[in-house]
Amino acid sequence: MRPKKLQCVVTFQTTTEAMAFEKAAKAIGLRGRLIPLPTTIAAGCGLAWKEDPEYRVLLESLINEHNLIYDKIYKLEI
């Protein structure tokens, strides 16, 4: 089992929102990925974006620049 590490997790209400976020994030070179929603979080869809927490400001800029819809951004050890 891998050791847990602090991650930035973006949640979405719909799969469509998650897929749009993934497309925009990959276009700017982010290395995160879509993951199954961690059990400690409740959200509308079963997907979340996991990224290194040092990129949180970049994630927020991406959301604002592309008018992406998301639910919340969490910092979790996963």
Secondary structure, DSSP 4 states (H G I P E B T S, - for coil): -PPP-EEEEEE-SSHHHHHHHHHHHHHTT---EEEEPPTT---SSSEEEEE-GGGHHHHHHHHHHTT---S-EEEEE-
